[in-house]
């Protein structure tokens, strides 16, 4: 994780290396102000499904994301995109997310999906559950497509929950997305669908902020980090 100063330095370095296009436009957009309120900040909740859990060899199979503004989920902005992978989908992975080779072959090119996503991410804070995973795959995808990495301001619902429930959590297994959602009596969706999980993550974030003393005046400096 980077602090804001190091994040800005890395952004400047990446900006000089990035080719013209969606990534350069993203990197050229100022980071949200540290003094911006949680309520006033715009967010993009994200989840991926991948061919596996090995960052080096595995790929993104689907993007699911939805925008959050003024601490409200805008469902009309919900997007699900299949990505055409360069490899066959392992059976043990397909069992989890039910994306098969014939389905994935109908997916979009990674660059097309990334271009669209990065245009939406500009000026926003990314919401993800265990954001290190999403940001790492996103960074790898940017390096693959644009030849340049990325820095993202993130609100990690797993880390927020860990801090909030420190005295009550005894096992890491209790911090999975669906388990955290259950503690707040949030709706139950089909697991391992990128869009469903992105919406669940957005709902969890709103439930978590509702327990703050005053989420309308709290500053985003209290919740965000910079990855990767």
Residue, then its C-alpha position, 0 to 999 in steps of 0.5 A: x500500500x502507498x500513502x498519498x504522497x507516494x501514490x502521487x509520485x508514482x502516478x506522475x511517473x506512470x503518466x510519463x510512461x503511459x501511451x495516449x488513451x484510456x489509461x493516460x486519461x485516467x492517470x491524468x485525472x487528479x486523485x480525490x481530495x483527502x478532505x473530501x467527505x465520504x458522502x460527497x465522494x463518487x465510488x465504483x464497486x468492482x469484482x472480477x471472476x478469473x481463470x484461477x488464483x495465480x496472479x502470474x498465470x491466470x486472467x480476468x474472465x469477467x468484470x462486474x461494477x456499479x457506481x455509488x454516489x452520495x452513499x447510494x447505489x445507482x443500479x442503472x449504472x450496473x455493468x457486467x462484461x465477459x472477457x475473452x481469455x487467452x487460455x482454456x478455463x480450468x475445470x476447478x475454476x469453471x465449477x466455481x463461477x460457471x463460466x465455460x470455454x464456449x461462453x468465454x469465447x463470446x467475450x470482449x477483448x480485454x482492451x475494450x473492457x479496460x478502456x470502458x472501465x478506466x473512463x468510469x474509474x476516473x476521479x472515483x474511489x474503487x470499492x472492493x472486498x480484499x482490494x489487493x486482489x482486484x487491484x493486482x489483477x487490474x494492474x497486471x491487465x493494464x501492463x499487458x494492454x498498455x505496457x504501464x501499471x496503475x495506482x488506484x485509491x481504494x476502500x477495502x470492505x474487508x479491511x473496514x470490517x476487520x477494523x470494525x469487528x476486531x474483537x468479534x472476528x476469530x477466523x479469517x473465514x468469517x471475513x468472506x464477502x457473503x459472511x460479512x454481508x450476512x452480519x448486516x442482514x443484507x440480501x443474499x445473491x448467487x455467489x461468484x458472479x462478478x456483478x452480483x458480488x460487486x453489488x454486494x460489496x457496494x451494499x456492504x460498504x454502505x452498511x459499514x458507513x452507516x455505523x460511523x458517527x457521521x458518514x456525511x462529514x467523515x473524510x475519505x482520508x479515514x478509509x482509503x489506501x492506494x494500490x497496487 
